[in-house]
Amino acid sequence: MAKRVQHGGTPALVALETAGVPHTVHPYEHDAGTTLGYGLEAAHVLGIPAEQVFKTLMAAVDGRLTVAVVPVTGKLDLKALAHAVGGKRAAMAERPAAERATGYVAGGISPLGQKTTHPTVVDESVELFDTVYVSGGRRGLDIGLAPADLIRLTGAVVADIARG
């Protein structure tokens, strides 16, 4: 008999449930008018230190879509991202391309359960925490999990890719 997923069934949550990975689910009411940005809004509303909340960004490295996971308090260093995956040039992906490739909408892109598997790089600061928070696959939903589980499930490389 199939196991029923209880958390709204986003692909990210299904991936965690299927893998049997311990995690916490943190829904909140997303304010479409916020000026904080999605990740900082989540940290503020949920009362989580912003350094522990990570945003998922899509970039094209030498034309290949690549996932970058960095703290919401910092910015992605595109040159460092390219270097981390053995590329030469990186640029932010266009929003429609990121949404099509991941199956998620911007502001709700999770590094987990994406429609297509992409090379993934997680900033090394992830290892400073026992628990980190990433998007659960929609605006207004974050997931807490161990950094090692995030890295393992995404097949990520860990590198210094965040600045600020």
Secondary structure, DSSP 4 states (H G I P E B T S, - for coil): -PPPP-S---HHHHHHHHHT---EEEE----TT-SS-HHHHHHHHHT--GGGBEEEEEEEETTEEEEEEEETTSEE-HHHHHHHTT-S-EEEPPHHHHHHHHSS-TT---SSS-SS---EEEEGGGGG-S-EEEE-SSTTEEEEE-HHHHHHHHTPEEE--EE-
